[in-house]
């Protein structure tokens, strides 16, 4: 299911109850009323034109036309007819034009248009033309988000049944959305003539019984129900995968989006309610971004352990404390039920940035603010097909301007293309534009579990949302990740890294090949990458790996400055320049317990991946919890309860049946790949195509069914229709509560679990994490030389880790050093070895220790001091 890039976090329910704050003595002037009426009318017409353009494009594509267009991009679909552009021009002329300007002497800040929010500037509005520009940007963004949510990126060509459903969705939500925006605009116009100066009285009123919007909503739901009655949903990319569920979310999500667009057009404060309570009265006003409050924040995330030795806290940086002789924080990552994936470390000093909207008023502090999305200016957003190409148009599925109009063939998604003919050699099919602007949560992160290394890239699927108290350092942020998992390069080096170059003078290899400047001849080959001098030492020397061509130098001098001063070692960008984005304090690991670690970069990616996992987590400075409530054995013998499984028939990790019912709706019991809402949907279900499985022909969606007669044999009665449940292991292991000998996990006061009754785990003692814990499991000393370096002896014994029946994690609010915590479910990868070593599907828990910096809306270089304020006047 896709999620809209909806901008608003409006308190609609609260607004309905609180009513309005204006009275007969609070009346907009004639010019102000005219300006607001022109803005509302022009914004509604713009929304209608934009909706018609994107839904019309989707309709054309179901008929085989306009296949090269990105139907969720207004710029793309409006290029030929220009109807959206004409609506924009009319709005500009009416609001800020030199001849037909309706705004007269109206001042933007006096009529609820004082600040244009992110992603459309996040800045003060001081002129009437800026009102029009902001409305245009916000409306187009909302319409594109709604189109992406409800009609998405279908796999073309669609079947006749799916095409009918796709068109019904477009027509249904299009008319409903237009009706909502129009009706709410009329409501507001009447209210303002009566003296109201807020929009809260009209929010949430559109679906009043008998209203035009309520009638349009009923018709939209009926149209989708009818149009999608025979759809199989295999090629569709909508908000759900069954008839009833799609009809319902078209109604509900369009209601929300219509409210949002109306609020955008009527008030850039977006309906955020600020309530001030005294001993006798409660007053409610609309908030805008206060220029003396922060509108942007940066977090620097710290690893759990460092290579810095210490004897006192004063010798450690930032939020670190001295424990066990090294500088540490509470940061840690636990993954899976086996225990080998516990107490892993994240990268050190990874940077995350986001936009805030703080309504104020600053008096002088600002309190709780809304998190409105990721700030791509730090360089963490990259083109999906070119990770070294930085972009800022986040989540754009076809960013032509920044990423180029490239795509991949649908039949073979490893083959790049720009037109369908490019896909002939790859088996034919259409060329789908997929070079999107993807945003990452830090650079690739190296992990290890037992003897299986993994390299993980966390990508945001949609923008982040949440709240943050900028003075207390408390908050709750929700992120939906698509985690790309790669089988690691080596147990001691799971990921490519951004290192330096061996600085030796030997530039001519024995085979006569001249090495490039900065390279050295190592073992008969020109190489340049190194993380430390050990990589440049002669074989036989302690830690040596080749002839003496050291020392190792030429590192990237400053992280996250945009200057690629280092060199990628291994991966798809091997030998290319890189800018460090964060540091691993463990990997690459060094022999003889020498300090390891290196810089890691978004410029240095892995190649083939083994999994694209969905992970939805909510990080909080409070306490979060995950209970064992699902049957571990997935319907087989046994009644042990676990934390996580997979939704039946889907790739969604889950911790309850309710999650799967909400996400997937119903599934035909004899063909879980077929979605349904009633038993009749499963009668005559297509569980094909009929394809070879070894010597036999079987239906691909249910391989238990033979189809010697071809495709017709795969049209079967796959009833009954049952609600999707949290009962599947997917392609992973059948989970267990833990791997303890006694089945009992003993949990300490910090929520960390150990198998006190065994089994113990033995690690190689010569290669350790920065924390001092083992990396590579072993059965004997010989196993410790099997991964490329001398790993010492097989002698380090540790108690196996585990999760208890209830997993808890508690963060800590702090004005400048907040600790966030999250618990979540993780699905399996396509690699059985990694699933088995980690225990996937299974639960996960993470602590992130951070330092935070807040920047003022009035001056982007000035910092806001939590608990004090201090932003300069604009």
Secondary structure, DSSP 8 states (H G I E B T S, - for coil): -----------HHHHHHH-----TT----HHHHHHHHHHHHHHHHHHHHHHHHHHHHHHHHHTT-STTS-TT-HHHHTTTT-HHHHHHHHHHHHHH-SSS-S-TT--GGGGT-SEE-TTTT-EE--SHHHHHHHHHHHHHHHHHHHHHHHTTT--SS--HHHHHHHHHHHHHHHHHHHHHHHHHHHHHHHHHHTT---STTTTT-TT-TT-HHHHHHHHHHHHHHHHTTT---SS--SS-SSHHHHHHHHHHHHHHHHHHHHHHHH-TTTT-EEEEE-SS-EEEEE----TTSEEEEEEEEE-SEEEEE-SSGGGS-TT-EEETTEEE-S-EEEESSSSTTSSB---BTEEEEEEEE-----SS---EEEEEEE-GGGS-EEETTEEEEE--STT-TT-HHHH-S-EEESSSTTSEESSGGGGGGGTS--EEE---EEEBSSS-EEEEETTEEEEEEEEESS--EEEEETTTTEEEEEEEEEEEEEE-SBTTB-S-EEEBEE--S--B-TTS-B--TT-EEETTEEE--BSSGGGGS-TTSTT--SSS---EE---SSTTSS---EEEESSTTTT-EE---EEESSSS--GGG----EEE-TTS--SS-SEEEEEEEEEESSEEEEE--EETTTTSS---EES-EEETTSS-EESSHHHHHHHH-EEETTEEEEEESSGGGGTTEE---EEEETTEEEETTEEEEE-TT-GGGGEE----EEE--EEE-TTS----S---TTS--EE-TTS-EE-TTS-EEEEETTSB-TTS-BSSB-SSGGGGGTTSS----EEEEEE-EE--SEEEEE-B--SSS-EEEEEEEE---S-HHHHHHHTSSEEEEEEEEEEEEEEESS-TTSEEBTTTB-----
